[in-house]
Amino acid sequence: MSRAGVIVSWGVSLVFFLVLSLGAAAAIPPHNETARVARYVAHKCDWGALATLSSHEPVRGLPFANVFSVSDGPRGQSGGVLYFYLTAMEISVQDLQVNANASLTMSLAQTPYCRQEHYDPQSPLCAHIIMSGIIQEVAAPESDKAKTALFSRHPEMATWPRDHSWFFAKLNITNIWVLDYFGGIKTVTPEEYYQAKP
């Protein structure tokens, strides 16, 4: 390839990268629309760290965090409710059977956005949310909605061992915190969260 061809190719690549970066930035709601940011992060993230109070020695009664796949609906169809596919064989689920209170944190660090913008996961600009509430098993017909939400984003779930007594659950949100900009963490009520359009 000629030198001119290399320059043109490099220029096209740079423009393409800038368009992707600007598109990703433009997609995120403005940081003053906190409820929309919370909905956006909840929908863009496929997993989160769920903190429970341990029911197991030697950390009984202490915070215990574990990774779980989540979904608030198929891509592009955000419902806001965060669903889980759980089994009582899992150690954190055993904690929840003793005390159903939990906190879930999700960060855009798991999406291309923070990497494109070169934001460290701990940077306030790499938006993350923390939600607390009660983990509750869901029954039909809501379990059908949970199945669609989860299996569309996590198709491997459909092949998980049937003898593990899997069930669908959701986080009944009581408190929401959002960190997406400088100046400290902000709060959103569940009502504001569910009314917002991500």
trRosetta pair geometry for C-beta under 8 A, 3 or more apart (Angstrom, degrees):
i j d omega theta_ij theta_ji phi_ij phi_ji
1 5 4.2 -122 -179 93 98 133
1 6 5.6 123 116 -57 118 80
1 9 7.3 0 172 -13 154 143
2 5 4.5 101 55 3 76 103
2 6 7.1 -136 98 -6 43 84
3 6 5.6 -51 -151 32 35 113
3 7 6.5 35 151 -19 66 104
4 7 5.7 -54 -150 35 33 112
4 8 6.3 32 152 -18 66 106
5 8 5.7 -54 -146 38 32 110
5 9 6.1 33 155 -20 66 107
6 9 5.7 -55 -146 38 29 112
6 10 6.1 29 155 -19 65 107
7 10 5.8 -55 -147 38 28 110
7 11 6.2 30 153 -21 63 108
8 11 5.6 -56 -148 36 30 113
8 12 6.4 31 155 -19 65 104
9 12 5.9 -53 -149 34 30 110
9 13 6.4 30 153 -18 63 107
10 13 5.7 -56 -150 37 31 113
10 14 6.3 32 152 -21 65 106
11 14 5.7 -54 -147 35 31 111
11 15 6.4 31 155 -17 65 105
12 15 5.8 -55 -149 37 31 110
12 16 6.3 33 153 -21 65 107
13 16 5.7 -55 -148 36 30 113
13 17 6.4 31 154 -19 65 106
14 17 5.7 -53 -148 36 31 111
14 18 6.4 29 154 -17 65 106
15 18 5.7 -56 -148 38 31 110
15 19 6.3 33 154 -21 65 105
16 19 5.8 -54 -148 34 29 111
16 20 6.5 30 153 -18 63 105
17 20 5.8 -56 -151 36 31 111
17 21 6.3 28 154 -18 66 108
18 21 5.7 -55 -145 38 32 111
18 22 6.1 27 159 -14 67 108
19 22 6.0 -56 -142 41 27 106
19 23 6.0 31 156 -22 63 110
20 23 5.7 -58 -147 37 26 113
20 24 6.4 26 156 -20 64 105
20 116 6.6 -129 120 -133 99 144
21 24 5.8 -54 -150 33 30 109
21 25 6.4 25 154 -16 64 107
21 116 4.7 -173 -109 163 83 119
21 117 6.7 135 -155 -74 101 65
22 25 5.6 -55 -146 39 34 110
22 26 6.0 33 155 -21 67 108
23 26 5.8 -55 -142 37 28 110
23 27 6.4 34 156 -30 62 105
24 27 5.8 -54 -153 25 30 115
24 28 7.4 28 153 -21 60 99
24 112 6.5 -114 -110 100 148 99
24 113 4.7 -178 170 -109 123 78
24 116 5.5 97 46 62 157 153
24 117 7.4 -136 99 -40 125 100
25 28 6.3 -57 -163 25 36 107
25 113 7.5 134 -75 -150 51 98
25 117 6.8 110 -79 -81 102 121
27 40 7.8 151 137 -152 83 128
28 37 7.0 37 -179 -120 90 83
28 40 6.1 123 -136 148 63 158
28 108 7.8 0 -101 -103 130 160
28 113 6.9 92 -52 -146 125 150
28 127 6.9 160 -153 0 135 144
28 180 7.9 -175 171 -165 127 129
29 33 4.6 -91 158 79 122 123
29 36 3.7 148 -109 116 177 120
29 37 5.1 -128 67 -67 109 64
29 40 5.6 -167 3 -31 102 143
29 198 7.2 -114 -31 -153 124 51
30 33 5.1 83 65 7 82 102
30 36 7.9 45 46 72 62 131
31 34 7.5 27 175 -81 51 66
31 37 6.5 41 -123 -69 47 148
31 180 4.9 -168 -125 107 96 108
31 181 3.9 66 -168 -36 157 136
33 36 4.1 -1 136 31 112 122
33 37 6.3 137 93 -25 71 86
33 196 7.6 136 165 -143 97 122
34 37 5.5 -53 -149 32 34 114
34 38 6.5 36 154 -21 66 102
34 178 5.1 163 -165 57 95 151
34 180 7.6 175 -123 29 70 127
34 186 4.9 -104 -125 113 145 141
34 187 8.0 52 147 79 150 24
34 188 5.3 -163 125 -73 108 109
34 192 7.8 21 88 138 94 137
35 38 5.6 -50 -152 32 34 114
35 39 6.6 32 151 -15 65 104
35 188 4.8 145 -92 -143 72 129
35 192 4.2 -122 -94 147 139 98
35 193 5.4 -145 -151 -89 93 42
35 195 7.1 -1 155 67 151 83
35 196 3.8 -175 129 -58 105 141
36 39 5.7 -54 -149 39 35 110
36 40 6.1 40 151 -25 66 106
36 196 4.6 -152 -75 -177 57 124
36 197 6.6 -8 -114 70 101 51
36 198 6.0 151 -162 -111 70 43
37 40 5.5 -54 -147 35 31 116
37 41 6.4 28 157 -16 66 104
37 127 5.9 -126 -177 -155 113 148
37 129 7.8 162 123 -69 86 112
37 178 5.5 101 94 -164 119 142
37 180 5.0 -84 -177 -29 151 166
38 41 6.1 -55 -147 37 28 106
38 42 6.3 27 155 -18 63 110
38 129 5.1 105 -131 -109 77 143
38 176 5.6 42 -142 170 151 136
38 178 5.1 -97 -71 -80 93 124
38 188 5.1 -113 -21 36 155 162
38 193 5.4 -70 101 -120 137 98
38 196 7.1 98 58 54 95 156
39 42 5.7 -57 -146 39 30 113
39 43 6.3 21 159 -14 65 110
39 78 6.1 97 175 154 99 148
39 80 6.0 -45 -123 -102 97 91
39 193 6.3 155 -62 -167 88 71
39 196 4.8 -162 -16 96 138 115
39 197 7.3 -167 94 138 161 9
39 198 3.6 -135 120 -72 108 101
40 43 6.1 -65 -151 39 25 103
40 44 6.1 16 159 -14 65 114
40 127 7.8 26 89 104 112 153
40 198 4.5 159 -73 -156 59 101
41 44 6.0 -61 -138 40 28 106
41 45 6.0 17 168 -14 66 115
41 106 5.7 149 150 101 101 107
41 107 7.4 -28 -161 -124 120 20
41 108 5.9 -92 -120 -52 92 90
41 127 5.5 -128 -79 122 125 112
41 128 6.6 144 -158 -131 150 29
41 129 4.8 151 88 -8 143 116
41 178 7.7 164 13 -128 143 96
41 180 7.9 -138 -49 -83 131 119
42 45 6.6 -64 -141 37 20 103
42 72 5.2 50 141 -23 104 149
42 78 7.3 103 93 -149 97 118
42 80 6.7 54 102 -137 149 49
42 82 6.3 -104 -161 -75 113 107
42 106 6.4 113 -102 59 49 149
42 129 6.5 -41 -57 52 83 152
42 131 7.8 47 -94 -32 117 141
42 198 7.6 -121 55 -89 91 144
43 72 5.4 -85 -93 60 66 122
43 73 7.1 -25 -125 50 97 96
43 78 4.0 -51 -94 -97 135 121
43 198 5.3 127 7 125 140 171
44 108 6.4 18 98 -109 139 84
44 111 5.3 -15 156 -72 118 149
44 113 7.8 8 170 -8 154 131
45 48 6.2 68 137 -64 136 90
45 70 7.1 23 111 67 94 112
45 106 3.9 161 80 -176 170 125
45 107 7.1 101 -98 49 136 30
45 108 7.2 -107 -67 -84 99 45
45 110 5.8 81 -130 61 87 127
45 111 7.0 -97 -84 -42 63 106
46 69 6.3 -27 155 -146 81 81
46 70 7.0 157 170 57 31 64
46 71 7.1 3 -138 -80 61 79
46 110 7.0 -129 36 133 84 137
46 153 5.7 -168 -128 165 98 121
46 154 7.1 137 -172 -66 108 96
47 67 5.9 24 167 -176 125 96
47 68 6.4 176 -153 91 83 37
47 69 5.0 -50 -96 -104 91 47
47 70 6.1 133 -118 15 31 81
47 106 7.5 164 99 -117 36 98
47 110 6.8 -156 53 -153 88 169
48 67 7.5 175 93 -144 27 60
48 68 6.4 -18 62 61 71 81
48 70 5.4 3 10 1 104 137
48 82 7.9 -13 14 -163 143 142
48 104 4.7 57 122 -178 143 97
48 105 5.8 171 -169 79 104 37
48 106 4.0 -65 -97 -74 110 86
49 65 4.9 15 173 -178 108 115
49 66 7.1 150 -155 71 66 22
49 67 5.8 -39 -99 -91 64 62
49 68 7.9 128 -119 18 18 75
49 104 7.2 156 78 -152 44 54
49 105 5.2 -12 57 56 95 93
49 106 8.0 174 19 -74 66 48
50 65 6.9 157 79 -150 36 62
50 66 5.7 -29 62 65 87 77
50 67 7.6 133 15 -120 80 12
50 68 5.0 15 -7 8 126 124
50 92 6.2 104 94 168 115 152
50 102 5.5 0 -174 177 97 129
50 103 7.3 159 -155 82 51 43
50 104 5.1 -18 -101 -99 73 82
50 135 8.0 48 -163 -70 136 136
51 63 5.4 -12 -170 -165 115 101
51 64 6.8 145 -154 72 62 38
51 65 4.6 -29 -92 -91 79 81
51 66 8.0 147 -89 16 35 64
51 102 6.3 155 76 -163 53 72
51 103 4.6 -7 53 59 108 92
51 104 7.6 -164 17 -74 73 34
51 105 7.6 37 -12 -3 107 99
52 63 7.7 142 76 -153 33 53
52 64 5.4 -30 66 66 80 95
52 65 7.9 157 17 -88 62 34
52 66 7.4 -10 10 15 105 108
52 92 5.1 149 6 -156 139 87
52 95 3.8 109 134 114 142 141
52 96 5.9 -92 -121 -60 137 74
52 99 7.2 142 -173 81 91 95
52 101 7.7 132 -139 89 65 60
52 102 5.2 -30 -89 -106 72 96
53 61 6.2 -9 179 -145 105 31
53 62 7.2 149 -152 70 67 16
53 63 6.7 -48 -101 -94 55 43
53 64 7.1 98 -155 16 12 94
53 95 6.2 170 73 -174 48 115
53 98 7.8 -106 85 92 96 111
53 99 5.1 -7 53 71 117 144
53 101 7.0 32 -2 74 111 101
54 59 4.5 33 71 107 164 95
54 60 5.6 -121 108 -108 94 29
54 61 6.6 -44 65 21 80 24
54 62 5.4 -5 27 59 117 68
54 63 7.4 54 -15 123 93 7
54 64 4.0 96 -65 -29 98 135
54 95 5.7 -70 -121 -106 33 126
55 60 6.2 23 -160 -128 23 85
55 94 6.0 -127 59 128 126 89
55 95 4.8 177 0 -111 98 60
55 97 7.7 -66 4 63 164 82
55 98 4.2 128 -89 10 141 154
55 99 7.3 167 -64 13 107 93
56 59 6.6 23 83 55 77 81
56 60 6.1 -158 75 -75 20 77
56 64 7.9 68 40 -82 101 163
56 91 6.6 -37 -19 -163 150 107
56 94 7.3 61 -49 99 108 128
56 95 7.4 -75 -8 -74 91 92
57 60 5.4 -21 -77 -26 55 109
59 62 4.4 -86 -179 50 86 121
59 64 6.1 119 116 -77 134 109
64 91 7.8 -97 151 128 142 109
64 92 6.6 -165 113 -104 112 87
64 95 6.3 -164 61 -78 132 161
66 90 7.8 146 146 168 157 111
66 91 7.1 167 -81 74 154 97
66 92 4.3 -130 33 -47 148 142
68 84 5.7 -9 164 -129 135 115
68 86 7.9 -13 -139 -86 130 91
68 92 7.6 -112 -56 77 117 150
68 104 7.8 -69 53 -123 117 112
69 84 7.4 132 80 -134 62 67
69 85 7.0 -11 76 33 109 99
69 150 7.1 96 122 -150 110 98
69 153 7.7 172 176 107 109 107
69 154 4.9 68 169 -85 149 155
69 157 7.3 -143 85 -67 151 120
70 82 5.1 -10 -171 -168 125 100
70 83 6.7 142 -159 67 67 46
70 84 6.1 -35 -104 -82 74 74
70 104 7.3 85 -68 -169 156 144
70 106 7.3 -94 52 -80 141 133
70 150 8.0 -82 -166 -106 24 90
71 74 7.7 27 179 -69 127 32
71 82 7.5 143 70 -149 25 56
71 83 5.5 -30 67 57 77 98
71 149 4.3 166 113 150 115 90
71 150 4.7 177 30 -90 131 50
71 152 7.2 140 -167 60 157 87
71 153 4.4 167 -100 30 129 142
71 154 6.9 -136 -40 -3 127 103
72 78 5.4 24 108 -148 115 72
72 79 5.5 -156 164 54 79 71
72 80 5.5 80 -170 -43 130 3
72 81 5.9 147 -140 65 81 40
72 82 5.4 -41 -78 -87 90 56
72 83 7.1 149 -95 6 37 82
72 149 6.6 -90 143 -161 9 132
73 77 4.3 -121 151 103 123 81
73 78 5.2 172 46 -114 129 21
73 79 4.3 127 -54 -2 126 92
73 81 8.0 87 -43 51 91 76
73 148 7.9 3 -142 109 58 95
73 149 4.8 -62 -96 -119 32 100
74 77 4.6 32 63 39 84 120
74 148 6.6 -56 -41 150 105 90
74 149 6.5 -120 -36 -119 57 47
74 152 4.0 -39 -103 117 93 159
74 153 6.8 -171 -120 -46 46 87
75 152 7.3 -141 0 135 75 113
75 153 6.8 129 -43 -92 83 93
78 198 4.9 10 57 30 166 136
79 145 7.5 34 -27 171 176 122
79 149 7.0 -80 24 -97 126 131
80 193 6.3 135 -157 140 124 92
80 194 5.1 134 133 -115 166 66
81 149 8.0 -99 84 -85 91 171
81 170 5.4 -20 173 -150 106 134
81 171 7.8 172 -169 54 64 69
82 104 6.7 -164 123 84 163 165
82 131 7.2 143 5 73 149 156
82 170 6.3 131 78 -156 54 74
82 171 4.7 1 69 28 112 112
82 173 7.6 89 17 -54 109 110
83 138 7.5 -56 -125 14 100 143
83 145 7.8 -167 -70 113 150 79
83 146 4.1 175 -145 -141 143 90
83 149 5.0 104 33 85 141 136
83 150 5.5 -108 106 -51 118 104
83 168 6.1 -16 -168 -168 110 100
83 169 7.1 145 -157 80 61 41
83 170 5.3 -38 -99 -93 61 81
84 135 7.1 -18 30 -147 143 114
84 150 7.6 90 -151 -94 11 135
84 168 7.2 148 78 -158 51 51
84 169 4.7 -22 62 67 101 92
84 170 7.0 174 14 -86 81 29
84 171 7.5 81 -18 -36 112 84
85 146 7.8 152 -75 149 76 108
85 150 5.2 131 -39 173 113 161
85 154 7.5 -143 14 82 135 140
85 157 5.3 80 59 -150 170 136
85 160 7.7 142 135 28 132 153
85 166 5.7 4 176 -172 91 118
85 167 7.7 168 -155 82 53 28
85 168 6.1 -28 -102 -99 62 64
85 169 7.9 170 -86 23 17 78
86 90 6.4 -106 -160 34 79 136
86 93 4.9 145 -177 -101 117 132
86 135 8.0 80 -43 170 161 131
86 137 8.0 -111 56 -97 123 85
86 166 6.9 144 76 -152 31 66
86 167 5.9 -32 67 65 82 76
86 168 7.7 128 21 -116 82 15
86 169 5.2 0 10 8 129 125
87 90 5.3 107 70 -12 78 98
87 93 6.4 174 83 29 37 167
87 164 4.4 -34 -124 154 152 105
87 165 5.9 116 -139 75 89 71
87 166 5.2 -51 -72 -93 93 59
87 167 7.4 131 -90 15 46 74
88 93 5.4 -134 -113 120 37 125
88 94 6.5 88 -170 -76 69 71
88 97 6.7 47 -131 -52 101 139
88 165 6.4 -17 22 89 99 123
89 93 7.6 35 50 58 35 131
89 164 5.6 -84 12 -153 136 93
89 165 7.6 128 -20 48 99 96
90 93 4.3 77 71 8 96 112
90 94 7.1 -163 92 -12 49 83
91 94 5.6 -51 -155 30 34 115
91 95 7.0 39 146 -20 63 98
92 95 5.2 -43 -156 29 43 117
92 96 6.6 44 146 -20 67 100
93 96 5.3 -48 -149 35 39 115
93 97 6.7 47 148 -27 64 97
94 97 5.6 -45 -152 25 35 115
94 98 7.3 29 150 -11 60 101
95 98 6.0 -65 -163 38 36 106
95 99 6.7 -41 164 51 73 84
96 99 7.0 -85 -132 79 30 46
96 100 5.2 53 -170 -115 79 55
96 102 6.5 -20 -100 -50 104 125
96 135 5.0 -39 -148 64 138 133
97 100 7.8 48 -88 -73 16 78
100 134 4.7 40 123 -157 112 85
100 135 5.2 -140 -168 51 86 74
100 136 6.9 56 -178 -71 141 63
101 132 7.3 12 -173 -177 88 98
101 133 7.6 -152 -139 124 61 19
101 134 6.2 -43 -90 -95 50 65
102 132 7.0 -170 99 -144 40 64
102 133 7.1 -22 61 68 72 54
102 134 7.5 105 21 -128 82 21
102 135 5.2 29 14 -28 133 109
102 171 7.0 -101 77 -120 112 104
103 130 6.0 4 -180 -177 111 96
103 131 6.8 165 -155 85 61 41
103 132 4.3 -28 -99 -94 83 86
104 130 7.3 164 84 -154 43 50
104 131 5.0 -12 58 60 92 93
104 132 7.7 170 17 -83 64 38
104 171 5.9 -79 -1 -90 138 161
105 128 6.1 29 -178 167 97 117
105 129 6.9 -179 -144 91 58 47
105 130 4.7 -18 -96 -100 90 77
105 131 7.7 170 -80 19 41 64
106 110 7.6 -70 -167 23 78 129
106 128 6.4 -174 94 -151 41 79
106 129 5.7 -1 56 54 84 89
107 110 6.2 111 80 -5 76 88
107 114 7.7 2 151 -28 97 152
107 121 6.0 60 146 -157 152 95
107 126 6.4 34 -179 138 106 99
107 127 7.3 171 -150 100 61 46
107 128 3.6 -24 -102 -98 81 113
107 129 7.9 -175 -79 20 48 56
108 111 4.9 -51 -162 35 69 114
108 113 4.9 -38 169 65 120 127
108 114 5.3 136 114 -35 90 106
108 126 5.6 -150 71 -176 96 69
108 127 4.9 52 0 59 126 81
108 128 6.7 -133 9 -71 71 64
109 114 4.8 -38 -105 44 50 159
109 119 7.8 -118 -95 99 78 97
109 121 3.7 28 -104 -113 151 96
109 126 5.3 52 -68 166 83 132
109 128 7.2 -9 -6 -71 98 113
111 114 6.8 101 67 7 75 86
112 115 5.6 -74 -158 50 48 110
112 116 5.5 47 152 -27 85 110
113 116 6.0 -62 -149 35 25 108
113 117 6.3 3 163 -1 64 113
113 119 7.9 -11 126 33 78 124
113 126 7.8 148 105 -134 98 73
114 117 5.9 -64 -141 50 31 101
114 119 4.3 -90 -152 65 83 103
114 120 7.8 -76 176 72 118 7
114 121 6.6 75 150 -88 160 56
114 123 7.7 158 -147 53 112 113
114 125 7.9 138 -121 109 87 81
114 126 4.0 45 -116 -126 128 109
115 118 7.4 26 -175 -77 31 38
117 125 7.0 -124 129 134 140 120
117 126 7.7 -179 74 -85 121 80
119 123 4.5 -122 -171 61 91 140
119 125 4.8 -131 -123 92 135 102
119 126 3.9 169 126 -59 125 98
120 123 4.6 113 57 -24 79 101
120 126 6.6 -127 84 -7 38 141
121 126 5.5 -115 -129 108 31 155
121 128 7.9 52 -176 -48 77 133
122 126 7.5 52 42 49 18 125
123 126 4.7 89 66 4 91 98
124 179 5.4 -101 -135 166 80 96
124 180 6.7 65 168 131 77 7
124 181 5.7 12 141 135 115 6
124 182 5.4 137 73 -73 151 47
124 183 8.0 140 174 28 162 58
125 180 7.4 46 -134 180 28 50
125 181 6.8 50 -92 -105 60 48
125 182 7.9 -6 -55 -37 82 78
127 178 7.2 -10 -162 -171 99 89
127 179 6.9 172 -144 93 53 55
127 180 3.7 13 -111 -112 102 93
128 178 7.9 175 93 -150 39 50
128 179 5.7 -1 59 59 78 96
128 180 7.7 176 23 -75 39 69
129 176 6.5 -18 -170 -166 111 91
129 177 6.7 155 -160 82 60 54
129 178 5.3 -19 -106 -102 84 69
129 179 7.7 -179 -85 24 37 66
130 176 7.4 154 82 -156 53 45
130 177 4.5 -3 56 56 99 105
131 171 6.2 89 118 137 126 146
131 173 5.2 -54 -171 -123 118 108
131 175 7.0 161 -155 87 49 57
131 176 5.2 -8 -105 -105 80 75
131 177 7.8 -162 -71 26 40 66
132 173 7.5 99 73 -148 35 63
132 174 6.0 -50 100 59 80 93
132 175 4.6 4 50 55 101 103
133 171 5.1 107 68 172 122 85
133 172 4.8 -157 164 88 125 55
133 173 4.4 -114 -46 -112 149 25
133 174 4.4 149 -102 1 79 82
133 175 7.1 -178 -58 25 76 65
134 171 7.4 147 73 -158 36 53
134 172 4.6 -9 59 53 89 111
134 174 7.3 66 -9 -26 81 115
135 169 5.4 34 177 157 91 133
135 170 7.4 175 -148 87 56 30
135 171 5.9 -32 -94 -98 66 63
135 172 7.7 -167 -81 14 15 79
136 169 6.1 166 85 -158 32 87
136 170 6.0 -22 62 60 84 76
136 171 8.0 133 18 -113 78 16
136 172 5.4 39 1 -22 124 114
137 167 5.4 -12 -136 142 113 132
137 168 7.0 103 -158 82 66 51
137 169 4.9 -53 -96 -96 45 87
138 142 4.3 -96 178 104 122 117
138 143 5.0 169 108 -73 92 70
138 146 5.5 137 66 -29 140 144
138 168 5.1 -52 55 107 100 100
138 169 6.2 158 -3 -116 83 28
138 170 5.4 53 -44 -7 123 105
139 142 6.6 63 68 46 43 96
139 143 5.7 -47 -174 -26 17 116
140 143 5.0 -57 -70 37 55 108
140 144 6.0 55 -128 -22 82 97
141 144 5.2 -39 -171 25 68 118
141 145 6.9 68 137 -17 77 97
142 145 5.3 -51 -157 36 47 114
142 146 6.2 50 146 -22 73 102
142 168 7.8 -163 117 108 81 131
142 170 7.7 -64 154 -21 128 136
143 146 5.3 -49 -145 37 37 115
143 147 6.3 45 152 -25 66 101
143 167 7.9 -67 -128 -168 124 71
143 168 4.6 147 -137 47 81 136
144 147 5.6 -48 -148 32 32 114
144 148 6.6 32 153 -17 62 103
145 148 5.9 -53 -151 36 32 110
145 149 6.3 33 151 -20 65 108
146 149 5.6 -56 -147 37 31 113
146 150 6.1 17 161 -9 68 111
146 168 3.8 120 106 -175 147 140
146 169 7.7 121 -152 31 155 19
146 170 6.7 -121 -99 -60 124 98
147 150 6.2 -63 -141 44 25 100
147 151 5.6 7 172 -5 67 118
147 168 6.3 -89 -56 -73 71 143
148 151 6.6 -58 -124 45 19 98
148 152 5.9 22 171 -23 58 116
149 152 6.5 -70 -156 31 15 109
149 153 7.0 -12 160 4 54 113
150 153 6.3 -78 -155 47 29 96
150 154 5.5 -37 174 41 73 110
150 157 5.9 -19 140 38 108 169
150 168 7.3 -156 -1 -120 143 104
151 154 6.5 -74 -114 70 27 69
151 155 6.1 62 -179 -108 68 48
151 157 5.5 -119 -100 67 71 117
151 158 5.5 67 -138 -55 117 101
152 155 7.5 14 -138 -69 14 79
154 157 4.7 63 115 -22 104 113
155 158 6.1 -32 -176 11 58 113
156 159 5.9 -64 -168 39 53 106
156 160 7.2 74 138 -49 74 86
157 160 5.6 -29 -158 -9 46 117
160 164 6.6 -58 144 34 104 140
160 166 6.4 91 94 -60 127 145
161 164 4.9 95 86 -21 97 107
162 166 7.9 -83 -134 10 40 106
173 176 6.2 22 180 -58 127 99
173 190 4.8 154 99 -105 104 111
173 193 6.8 -49 106 65 155 157
174 190 6.8 -45 -118 -41 19 128
175 187 7.3 -51 -166 -146 85 107
175 190 8.0 -58 -62 -44 18 91
176 187 6.6 121 82 -162 64 61
176 188 4.3 -42 90 66 122 92
176 189 7.3 172 32 -106 107 3
176 190 6.8 138 -16 -74 116 56
176 193 5.6 115 -15 -64 166 137
177 185 5.0 6 -176 173 111 124
177 186 7.1 146 -159 75 61 39
177 187 5.8 -36 -101 -98 64 64
177 188 7.7 177 -89 18 17 79
178 185 6.8 149 71 -163 38 73
178 186 5.0 -28 64 66 93 92
178 187 7.5 165 17 -94 82 15
178 188 5.9 50 -15 -15 118 115
179 184 7.9 -91 -116 159 91 29
179 185 4.8 -48 -76 -104 93 79
179 186 7.5 154 -82 17 43 73
180 186 7.9 -48 25 26 90 117
188 192 5.0 -126 -170 84 86 123
188 193 5.2 101 135 -62 122 91
189 192 4.6 97 54 6 81 101
189 193 6.9 -142 94 -7 43 87
190 193 5.4 -55 -147 35 34 117
190 194 6.3 25 161 -14 69 106
191 194 6.3 -59 -146 39 26 102
191 195 6.3 19 159 -13 63 114
192 195 6.0 -65 -145 42 27 107
192 196 6.3 37 156 -37 64 106
193 196 6.0 -55 -155 17 26 115
